[in-house]
Amino acid sequence: MPDHGAPADIADWDPSPVRDLLMSGSETETAALWPEALPAISELFDPDVWVANHTVNKYGVGAHSNLYNVESQRDFKEWLQRNGVTVEAYAEAVGTIQYVSIQLHLLSLMPQARSNRGWRVRIMGFPSLKLVACGLGSNYQGTQNHNQMGRASALIRSRALEMLTGENKQELERWPSATSADWEERGLMPEPVTHIRDLDISTFDDGQGAKLRMIRNTTVKKEIATFFAVRGETADNFSLVGGDSLAALREIASELGRRDGSINPFADLEDFEAMRLAALDGDEAFQRYRRREAAATRRHVARTVELQLAARIERMVEVAIASSRAVLLVGPPGTGKTEILEQVIDKIDRTPEHFGFSGEGVDAVWVTPEEEWTFEKLVLGETVVDGEIQSVEGDLLQSIRLNQWLVLDETNRADMDRVLGGVLTWLSGKRVRVGVRRLPGKDAVPVYLDWTDQPESEMREVRTPPSIEYAAGSDWRVLGTYNAVDAQRVFRMGQALSRRFKHAPVPPASAEDFQHIVAGHVNTESLLDWFQDRVTRLYSAHLEVADTHLGAGLFVDIPAYIEHGLRMAGPPEGEDANDSAVIAAVGERDDTAETDAALDYVEGLPSSGDRDQILSPEDSQAVLLEELLAEAYVLSAGNMVAKYEPDILDDLGRSIVRMKALTPENWRWVRDNLHAMRA
């Protein structure tokens, strides 16, 4: 994290110039105090990193009368009148300045201050209450509603907490987002405020003191509502601990705004505004934004290292979904079927009209079938409530009622022929009865699955004859992923059901593409060529044997294991580690004799005994590297390899040894240890 110009000891920081500015009583006074406050602020916020500015908000014409007659609640207005406080007297007490505000934003986010864009560290002073509010705030525009913005601030805060780590995350947890208690009541007041400037209100409301609404107009409600982290302090307390609060906010904001190549909405102005607008639209829109953001993160990774999906395959998935009601992505483990499906759904969600959909976007519900699934779980079941039988919507009916696409991830985990057997006819485009709906105190009525030519799905109650219809719209889709290679928990899909789905193949990446993929997972530059060569050989050995194809996702973590293993082993005999010497030692080995021996072993020779030779440090490291490669392979792909039939495993072993992906001795070790993984 960069140096932000903080004093060596925060206790040495003098907050009085900042406090005086925040409590100033006129524009003239504020203008005179800003040149004194700015150097103090710059001690905490490095001007090379932060941009600081200030604003003054005066009460407009008629504002004091509005405070007295409208904003003040009846009990306070009556108290004022009983105590002889007129509108004019109240105006004099409140003063001419509503608030003074200091804004600090990261230069990397905005080169110049923009009050209606982005987010910032903000300090607001309310002179009439001698109150200071500190926190992190976004912005408001036009006629946006303060309650709506308050809810949005809570959502933005939840995203900020996910971005932070360690002490900064713990610190932000102590800073709540703004609520109506802050802009209406006493939420920002750590203790009762019994004076509005010189007006003593200690006898009002049993001494509980002022509420912010007594001195603020509608604009302030909106400005307070933009805080996604805020705390209030008395002006006197700010003089004591204000430096600590501002330093904490600086560190939180610095981490939030850090640009490290990842998807971070707080580090980019446009990304932040997209998040803010989604939050303003409510929970559902924000969750949709989060799904889009997650998909964007996956796309970022996929395009650079992992999911090198051929353009033709991607097009096929997109067109299949656009043109068919039911689509399955089918491929070996590790090919990224789930991620691909998420990406395509996100793409359709962003531009539905491009794919022929008429809605504003796509909302999809994801479920993972389980072995015990039945028709009742997916379609329509029953339960007992207070001794009465009551119907329960399954995931399918619920998705239609809510107009959500249904995504069945890893459909092979359940016997889908048994689960969907009752709706096969419906999947072919016909209306079918799926059961009856039972509700307490009501007659049972039949439930039908149907289709409609309208884009949106719906549930409708038919009066004559009485029935419930779940009609899937023309834009509705049921999608899924299917892995027929996973023989441990796989249910083969019958022909009748299989015909109802379009099958989009997701094959493993080519060996050439895999070399680029695995390179993105290597941190040790000197080992890059070795990793690309040896891990790609392992991957290619699987591609060579038809029934052992695996996706890149099962191999890309191999470099991390080896790098950690080498680091934990440490330099040999107190010497510095020399990766180049290790690679050279591995590269100089003549594997011809060992390859022949391993091929004989695959045919049934027993494993070798312990080594009986003393190895040099370089040879010792080379042996360690080979062993770590075998271990990483077992950890990453062993659970799949262990399920292969013996003859297929023999074929794979020949391929691995012939391609020199593993040494014969280490393949022997792998095969011996696969037995423990067959449980």
N, C-alpha and C positions, 0 to 999 in steps of 0.2 A: 504494500500500500504506500502511495507517495507521501512525502513529507508535506503536511498541511500548515506548517508554520506555527504550531502550538507552542506556547511557552514551556520551558522545562518543567515548571511546577505551576499547575493551574491555579494554585492558591495565590500566586503572584499577579494574576490577571486582575486588573481593576475594572469592575463592571459599571462604575458610576457614570462615565460618559454615555454609555448605552442606556442605562436606566434613566438618566436625565432626559435624553432624547425621547424615550418612550412615554415619559410623563409630562412632556412639554404641553403648554396650554394654548399655544397659538402657532399659526403658520410661520410668523416672523421668528419666534423662539426656536421652532424646529429647524428652520433654515440656518440659524446661527449655530445650533448645536451639532448639526450633521458633520461639519469638518472636524469636530472633536471626537465624535463617535466612530467615524470611519477608521481611523488608525487603531482604535481599540478592537474593532471587529476584525481588522486585518491581522491582528496578533493571533487570533484563533482560526481565521479562514484566509489562507494564503491567496493573495490577489492573482497569482499566476494560475490558480486552480479554480477560484471562486469569483463570481461577479456579485457585487453587493449594490443594492439600491434601497431607497426608502420612499414611502408614500404617506401622505397625511389626508385623513378623511374628516372634512368639516360637516357639521350639521347644516342642512339646507333650510330654505325658507319654509316655515311651518313645521319643521321636524320636531321642535320641542313641544308644540301643541299636540302633535300626533303621539309623542311619547306619553304625554300626560293623559290624553283622552282615549287613546286607542290601544297602544301597546301595553300600558300599565293595566294589570288586572284590577277588578273592581275593589278588592280588599285594600290594595295599595292606594288606589285613587281616593277611596273613602278616608284612608288614614291621612293622606295629604290634605284633604279638605278639612278634616277634624282639627288638624294641627295648623291650619291657616296658611298652608303652602299653596300659593296661586301658580298658575301657568308661568307667569313671569318670574316668580321666585324659583320655581323648579328649573326654568331655563338658565337662570344665573348659576344655580348650583351645579347643573350638568356641565355648563361651559360650552365653548364653541367647537372644541375638537372631540370628535367621536372616538377616533383611534389614530395611533401612529404605528406604522408597520415597517419592519425591516425584512427584506427578502434576499436570500442568498442561493444562487443556483450554480451548478457545476458548469464551467466554461465548455467542457466537452459535450454537454447536452445542448446548450444554447449560447452562442457567442455574445448575444445581446439579450437583455431582459425582455421577456414577453409575458405580460400578466395573464393572457388568455391561452397560454400553451404551457405544457410541461408541468414539472413539479419542482419544489424548492424547500429549503429550510426557511421557516418563517417565524418571526417574533412580533407579536402584536401587543401593543400597550394601550390600555384603556385608562386615560388620566383621571376621569371622574371617579373611578372605583379603585385607583391605585392597584391595578391588576395587570399581570403580564401572562400572555399565552404563548407557549413555545411549541414547535412541532414541525412536522413535514406536511406540506399542503400541496394540492394539485391546483386546479383553477376552475372557474365557472364562466359560462358564456350566456349572455342574453337572459332569457326568461326561464332558465333551468330551475327546477324546484329544489328547495333546500332539503326537504326530507328525502327526496330521491338522491341528492348528492351525498347525504349522510350515509345512506345504504351503500352507495357506490364506494365511498371512502372505506367502509368496512371490508369490502371485497378487495380493494386495492391493497389494504393493509395485509390481508391474508396472503396475497401474492408476494408482498415484500418479505413477509416472514419466511416464505419458502426460498427466497433468494439469499437470505442471510445465513450465516453460520456463527457458531461459537458465541463470544461475548456480545457481539452486535445483535444477534438474534435474541439472546436473553434480555438485552436492554430494551429492544423494541417491544417485547412482550409486556413491558411495564408502561408502555405508552399506548393507550387505547385510541381508537378512531373517534371522531366527534359524533355526538348524538344530540338529540333535541334538548337533553338536560344541559348541554353546554351553551347552546344559543338561546334557550328559553329560560332556564332555571339557574341553578347554582353549581353546575357540573365543573366549571373551571375554577371554582373558589375553594381552596383548601381549608378555609376557615371563614366564619361569617364576616361579611363586609358591612359594617354598621354605619358607614358614612358615604354619601355621594358628595364628594369634595367636602364642603363645610356643613352640609345638611346632615344632621344626626337622625338616623332612622333606627336607632337601637331598640326603640319600643315597638317597632313594627314586627308582626308575626313572631312574637315571643323571642325576639332577639336573633332570629335566624338570618337577618340581614338582607342585602340587595339580591336581586336576580338580574341576569344580564339583560333581559328584555326591558328593564326599566331605563336603559341608557342606549339601546341599539336600535337601528332601523332595519328594514328588510334586507338591505345589501349586506349587512354584517352577518345576518343569519346564513346567507349563502357562502360568505367568505369563511366563516367558522366551519360550515359543513364540508368544506373541501379538505379539511385536515384529516389525513389518514393516520396520523399519530399526533396527539396533543396532550399537553398538561398545563394547568394553570398554577401561577405562583403570585403571591403578593409582591408588590414592588420592593418591600423591605427584604423579603426572602430572596428575591432575585439578586439583590446586592450581595447575598451570602453564598448562594449556590448556583447562580445563573451561569457561571463559567463551566461548572460541571455539566449542566443540562445542555449547553451549546456544544461542548466538546463531544458529548455522547451523540448528539444529533449529527455532528460533523462526521464522526466515524461511521455511523449507520448510513448516512447519505453517500459517503465515499465508497463504501462497499456496494451499495445498491447501484451506483452509477459506473461501476468498474466495467470496462470493456475487455473481455478476454476471449472473444470469438464465439461465445455461446449465445443462445437466444435469451436476451435480457431486455424486457420492456422498459426498464428504468434507465437503460443506457442509450436509448435511441428515442428522439422526440416523437417521431411518427408512430413507433411501436407503442410508446406510452399513451399517446392520444387514442390509439385504437383500443387499448385496454381500458382507458377511462370511459370512452364512449360505450363500450360493451358493458361496463359496470353500471353505467347510468341506465341502461336498458333493463336491468334487473338480473336476478340470479340465473334464470334460464339462458339469457343472452351471454352472461359472463361465463357460464359453464361451456357454452358453445365456443366462445372465444378461447377458453382454456384448452378445449379439445383442438382447436385450430393451432394454438401456440404449441401444444405438445406435438402435433403432427408436423409443424414447422421445424421443431427441434429434431424430430426423427428424420425429416427430409434433409436437414443440414448434415446430419451424420451419414445418412444413406448415400447422399450424392458424393461424399468425399471418401468414405471408407467401406461401408458395409453392403448396401443394397444396390449393387450394380445391375439393375433390372434392365433387360434389353427393351428398347423403345417399342418394339413390336409386341412384346408381352404386355407392357403397360397399356398400350393402345387396345389390345384385345380385352383386358379386364375392364377398361373404361367403356368400350362399346358394348360389351356383354351386359354390364349393369344398366347402361342406357336403354338397351333394347329388350331385356329379359327380366321377368319378375323374380326369378330365383337363380342365383349364381353361386357356385362353389369355387374357391381357389384351391387347387390340388397340387401338392408337391411334397418332396422329402422334408424331414425336419431341418430347421436352420436356414431355409430359403427366404424367410422373411414374409411369409404369407399374411400374417396378421398386420405387420407394419405396412405392407403394400396396400392392403384393404383399407386401413386407416387413412393412408395418404390419398387414395382415390376418392374415398368418401369426403375427405376434407376438400379436395379439389372440386368435387361436385357441389359441395356446400357453398363454396365461394362464388362459383359461376354456374348455378343450376340451369340457366337458360341455354348455355353452350351445349349441355347434354340432353336438352329437350324436356327438362323438368320445368314446371310452371310455378312452383312455390318460391318463397324467399330464401330458402336454404334447406338443408337436410339435418334432421335430428335423428340420431341412431342410438338404439339401446343394445349394449353388448352383453351377452350371456355365454357362459361356458357350460355345455352339457356335461352331465355326470352319469356314471354307469347306472345309477338307480333311477334315472329319469323315466317317467311314464307319460302317457297321453294327458293325464290329469295335471301334471306339472307344467307342461308346455301349452296346453289348450284350455281345458276346463275341468276343474276338480271340485271337491267338496270338503268341508270341514264342519265341526260341530261347535256351535257357539251357544252357551247357556242351554244346552240340551236340545237345540234345534239344528237341523241340517241346513247349511248355508253354502251357496256356490262361491267358488274362488276363481277369479280369472287367472289363466296361465299367461306366460310371457307373450305368446302369440296374440291372444285376444287383447291383452293390455296394450301391446304395441300398436295394434290397429285402432283401438279407442283413442290413444294419445297421438295418433298420426306420426308414429316413429318407425323408422326402418328397424327390422330385427336382424341382428348379426349373431350367428351361432359360431363362436370360435372353437376350433377343434371338435368338429361334429363327430369324429370317430370315437370320442370318449363315451358316447351313448349309443344304444341300439335305436337309431333314428327310424328304422322301418317299424319298430314297435311303437315308438313315441308318436310318429306322424301318420301311422297307418290309417287313422280315421279321417284324415284330411287330404289323402292323396288325390281324391276326385276334385277337391277344391283347388289344389295346386294346378290342376289341368284346366282351370277356368270355369268350373261349375259350382253351383250353389249346393251346400251340404249341411245337414243337421249334425251338430256336434254334441248335443246333450240338452239338458234343461237347466234353467236358472231357478234356484230356490233362495228365497229371502224370507226372514221371519215375518209372519203375519200376511204373506202374500201367496197367491197361487203360483204353482210352478208353471213356467212358460218355456217353450222350446227355444233353443239358441241355434242360429244359423251363421255359417261363414259364407260370405258372398263377395262379389266384386262390383265395383262401380266405375263408370266412365269418367267420373269427376276425379281431379288430381288428388284431392285430400281423402284420407280414410276417415271413417266415422263409425260410431255405434248408434243405432237408432232403434227406438221402440215402436213396434207396429201394433196398432190397436185391433185390427180385424184381418184375419184372426190374430189373437195376441201372440207376439213373438218378439225376440230380441235378435237383431241382425248386426253382425260385425262385417262391414263392407270395406275391403281394401281398395284404396284408390289407385288410379292408373300410375301415380308416382311412387306407390309403395313398393318396397323391395324386401325380400328375405335373402340374406347373404351368409356365407360361411366359409370356413377353412377346413381342409380335410387332409389328413396325413395317413396314408395307407401303410407307410413303412413301420410305424410304431406298433409293433405286433403285441406289445404287452397289454395295452388297454385299447385295442382297436375293434370296432364293429364294422364289418364290411357292409356297404350300402347295397341293398337289393336293386334289381333292375327297374322295378316299378317306381321306386322313389328316385333312383338315379336319373331316370328319364325326365323327371320334373325340374331338374336343375341343369343349367349350363355349366360345364366344367372348364375352367380356365387353368391351364397348366402353368405352374411356377417352377421351372427347372432350376437346378443349381447354376451358379455363375460359371463361366468358362475358367479354365486354369489361368489364362492370361488376365482376365478381369480380377481373379482372386489375388494375383500378385499385387495389384494396386490396392485391393481392399486390405490385405494384411499389413501392407506398408504403413497404413494409417494407424496401426495399433502398436507400432514399435517405438520405444522411447530411446533406446540405445543406438546411436547412429552407427557405431562401429559394427553392430550386429545386424544392421538392416539387410544387407545382401544375403547373409546366412539365413535369416528368418524367411525372407522372400523365397529363397531356394528350397529350404528343407520343409517348411510348413506347406508350401505349395505342392511339393512332392507327395506329402501325406494326403492332401486334399485330392490331388490328381489320381492317386492310387485308388481312392474310393470311386472316382468317376470311371475308372477303367473297368470296374466290376459292376455289372448292370444292377444287381440287387443290393448294392451297398452305397448308392448315391446319398450324399448328405450335403446340406447347404453350408454356405460360408459362415453363417452365424455360429456353428459349432466349433469352428477352428480359430476364430479371430482373437480369442482370449489366451491362446497358447503362448504368444510372446510375453504377456504380462507375468504368467507363472514362471517362465524361465528367467526373466529379468529379476524377479523377486528372489528366486532360488539362488542365482549367482550372487546377488547382493548379500543375502543372509549367510551364504557360505564363506564370504570374505576372501581377501587375498591369500594365496597359498603361502604358508610358512612365514607370515609376517611381511611378505613382499607386496608391492603394488599390483593390483589386478591389471592384466594386459589382455584385453579382449582381442586385439589383433593377433597376438601370439596364439591364443586359443583357437581362433578361426583358422589360422594358418596350420596349426597342428591337425585340426579336423580335416582341412582340405587336402593335406598331404597324405592322408591314410589311403592305402590301397585296399579297397573293399572286395576285390574280386574273389579271393579265397573265402572270405567270410560270407559273401553272397552265396557261393556254391554250398557252403556248409549250412547256411540258413535254409536254402531250398531243400536240402536233404532233411533238415529238421522239420520243415513243414510237412514232409511226408511221414514223420514219426520218430525222428531221432530224439533221445532224451536231452534235457537241458544241460548246459555246461556247469562245471564246478566253479569254485572261487578262483579269482585271478591269483597266479603264483609268481607274478613279476612286480618289481618295484618301478613305479612310474615317475617320470620327471614332473615338476610342477605344471608345465605346460600340458603334458599328456594327462595329468590328473584333472585339470580343468576341462580338457576336451572330453574326457570320459564323463565328468559331471554334466557338461552341456548335453551330451547324448542321453544321459539318464533323465535329465529334466525334461527333455523333449518327449520321451516316452511317457513320463508321468503326466505331463500336461495333456497329452493325447488321451490317456485313460480318463482323466478328470473331465475333459471336454466332450469326448465322443464315446467313451467306454460304455455308458448305459445303453447306447444304441448298438454298438458293435457286439456286446455280450448277447444280444438276442438273435444274432445270425445263426443259421443252421451250420453244422460242422463243415460241410462241403463248401459253403459260401465263405466261411471264415478261412478255410485253407486257401481258396482263391484270392481272398483279400491279402492274406499273409504273403503269398508269392508276389503279388503286385507291389506291396510295400517294400519288400526286401529287394526285388529286382530294380525298383526305381530308387533304391538307396534312401528311402524316406526315413527309415529307422535301421539301426545296425541289427544284424541277425540276433545278437545276444539280447538286445532290448525288445525286439519283437517277441522273442521267446518269453521274456519277462511279462510283456503285455498280455500274451495269451494265457500264461499261468494265472494272472490276476483277474482275468475276465470271469473266471469261475465264481468269484466272490460277488460279482455284480449281477448274477442271474436269479437272485432271489425275487 
